[in-house]
Structure formats: C-alpha cells, structure tokens
Amino acid sequence: MLLFHRNLKIVKFLGGLGNQMFQYAFYKSLSECYSNVKADLSDFHSYDLHYGFELDKVFYIQLKKASNFESKLLDKHGSNNNWYYRKLRRISGLKKAYYHEKTEFNFDPQIYSEGDKSVRYFWGYWQCEKYFETIKDSLVSDFTFTKPLDDENKAILQEIESCNSVSIHIRRGDYVNHPLLGNITTLEYYQTAISIIKTTIENPVFFVFSNDIEWCKETLKEDGFKFINNNTNAQSYVDMQLMSRCKHNIIANSSFSWWAAWLNQNPNKIIISPKKWTNNPEYTYHGLILDSWIKI
C-alpha cells in the first residue's frame, strides 16, 4: 500500500498576504501542468506574524490541502527531520523530493519539465511573474476582492476613482534598518517618484498607505496628499484593494504593494518601483521588477 500518491506536488505556504499570493500563483501554475498539486498550510497553525493565512478570507480562495502526514514526510526540515521520517523518505525513494527555490526573483524552467509522476515538495517565495504570466486573466479573477467595503472605505474608493489617483506605499516598521530590505525606498526615492508623477500626470492626487502613517504625515507635508489610516490588523488587506484601484502606483520593495500595482487594471498606468528589491548584490530581479515600470 502506497503511503502517498506518486505524482504528488506540494507547495509550502508561509509569510504575509503578498507572499501567499505569489505562492498561490505558483501553485496555480503547477496545477496547469501537473495533476495532483496540494498546499501545505501547516506553518500557519503556530504563525504569529502578520495575520495568518489570508487567501481564503480575503479572496475566498480554496486550496487542495496536503495531509499532515504528506507534509511531514516531504518537508525534511525542522521537526520533520527525525529518525522516523528520514527512514520513510529513504525507503520510499523520497530523499530528493524536497525542492528549495534555487534563484529568488527569477524563473526556474526545470520545475515544469520533471513529468507528472515525480514527487516534489516546493519551498520558496516564487516572486517572478514568468511563473504565472500565461494564466494572468484567471489569476486576476481569483484575486478579486469580494467583501463589501465599509462606508469610510467606499468614500475613499469613490475619491480614488474620481481623480488622477496615485498610491504611495511606504513600508516601515519591520523594514526600518533591516539588513536585507531596509534603506532601499528612502525619502529621496519617494521624492523623486513624486516629482516624476507631477511632471507626467495632470493634477495628481496622492493617497499614502503605510504601516507607519504618523511618520508619513510628519514627513510628506505637501498639498494634495491623503493619508489612509483606517485599515488595520485583519483589515489591512483593504489597503491593497484601494491601491489596486488607483490609476497609478508608487510601490515599495514589498510584495504587498507589488500585487496592488500588478492588479491595477488601468491600461495607461504608471508604476514606479525601486530598481532593486534587496541589499544583496548577487540578486537580479528580471522576473519581479517589470520592464514597463519606471525604476529608481
């Protein structure tokens, strides 16, 4: 009797909403290629960062979930690397089933050429548009915000849709002085991006979204700025929804505002992005920072 299906592919889900969306896009692209793709959500049982697993609450996305046994058998790290599971992996020929993302922010074509009968456990963030560019329309449909907005957010949305709206996403909090992610979208970056918008767009109105809105109010004191601070905790996803409805976007090196820009359906949108995503000089970002975007 088999302990698992020989064609099983499992995608590990972890991180905040933006990361979960990248992992779902990867999961969905695998499902187009392979017949038995499942999701491992086990980390969210004890996950105390961000707001837990959000895809089902924000978008009503339902995943085919791996069993606890399947996840522990194929994920060889942490508590799953005990004698029992090591032994099972060896006798089942699964020692090489674990597949860690090889090159972050770039496409790995090998993933789609292994055949349906191979068993894989995929760990990574898969932040590269090429994984899902062929299923864009379907993915846009999946990432439809379906919960009704409250009155305050309805009013904000009406204002966004009635003007030349530009979202500015400023990620502070955990990014401040972060060795890998900090000091990339600096004040100078935002001032340059705002200047570009002002010389390109007639009468722009800037809507500022941040996890440190007080810093933003103290720092960005120009006219025409509106600070959105009513969506907190489990309602934070509404900021992404509102940013995606702005006509143009100035994003941070954050998957949260990346998805807002990607979901923006304005055919003439201007997206301004940092030219690098991390402070690691070895990384390239061909699949993440898109060619049509202005890079600073």
Order of alpha helices (4+ residues) and beta strands (2+ residues): beta-alpha-beta-alpha-alpha-alpha-beta-beta-alpha-alpha-beta-alpha-beta-alpha-beta-alpha-beta-alpha-beta-beta
